Amino acid sequence: MRPALTFKKLLMSKWTAVIPQHKEKHFIVIQVYDPNGQSPLPEGHIEIESVYSKRTQTMHWTELKNTAAWLKGWN
């Protein structure tokens, strides 16, 4: 059974794209929305960075729960 994914533990977590695009397969969460700080991200959003290209993208953190698109860790 897969452990529950929580927003608080996402920072610096590693993810694998199930269907890589532009040779980007492995990602690290580099920023999460911080309601107490000066976060440039919208509420509930994270920023992930491709290990391969260093390109970043912003998404809602719950998108990582979609196992058809994302796997936890580097596989």
C-alpha positions as CSV (number, residue, x, y, z in Angstrom):
1,M,0.0,0.0,0.0
2,R,1.3,3.4,-1.0
3,P,1.7,5.9,1.9
4,A,-0.5,9.0,1.8
5,L,0.9,12.0,0.0
6,T,0.9,15.2,2.0
7,F,1.6,18.7,1.0
8,K,3.9,19.4,3.9
9,K,6.4,16.7,2.9
10,L,6.7,17.6,-0.8
11,L,9.7,19.9,-0.7
12,M,12.8,18.3,-2.2
13,S,10.8,15.1,-3.0
14,K,11.7,13.1,-6.2
15,W,9.3,12.1,-8.9
16,T,9.4,10.2,-12.2
17,A,7.2,11.1,-15.1
18,V,5.4,8.0,-16.4
19,I,5.4,9.4,-20.0
20,P,8.6,11.6,-20.3
21,Q,8.5,14.6,-22.7
22,H,11.6,16.2,-24.1
23,K,13.8,13.6,-22.4
24,E,12.6,14.9,-19.0
25,K,11.9,11.9,-16.8
26,H,13.1,12.7,-13.3
27,F,12.0,15.8,-11.3
28,I,12.5,17.4,-7.9
29,V,10.0,19.6,-6.1
30,I,12.0,22.8,-5.5
31,Q,9.3,25.1,-4.1
32,V,5.9,24.7,-2.4
33,Y,3.3,27.3,-1.7
34,D,3.9,28.8,1.8
35,P,0.9,30.6,3.3
36,N,3.0,32.2,6.0
37,G,5.8,33.3,3.7
38,Q,6.1,35.4,0.5
39,S,5.5,32.6,-1.9
40,P,5.1,33.6,-5.6
41,L,3.1,30.4,-6.2
42,P,-0.7,30.3,-6.1
43,E,-2.3,28.5,-3.1
44,G,-1.8,24.7,-3.3
45,H,0.8,24.8,-6.0
46,I,4.3,23.5,-6.3
47,E,7.2,24.1,-8.6
48,I,9.1,21.1,-10.0
49,E,12.4,21.0,-11.8
50,S,13.6,18.6,-14.4
51,V,16.9,17.0,-13.5
52,Y,17.9,16.7,-17.1
53,S,17.1,20.2,-18.4
54,K,16.6,22.3,-15.3
55,R,13.3,23.5,-16.8
56,T,10.7,24.2,-14.2
57,Q,6.9,24.0,-14.2
58,T,4.2,24.9,-11.8
59,M,1.3,22.6,-11.0
60,H,-1.2,21.9,-8.3
61,W,0.3,19.4,-5.8
62,T,-2.6,17.0,-6.1
63,E,-1.6,16.3,-9.7
64,L,1.2,14.1,-8.3
65,K,-1.4,11.7,-6.9
66,N,-2.2,10.7,-10.5
67,T,-0.2,7.4,-10.8
68,A,-0.9,7.3,-14.6
69,A,1.3,10.4,-14.9
70,W,3.7,10.4,-11.8
71,L,5.5,7.9,-9.7
72,K,7.2,8.8,-6.4
73,G,10.9,8.4,-6.4
74,W,13.3,7.9,-9.3
75,N,12.3,4.8,-11.2
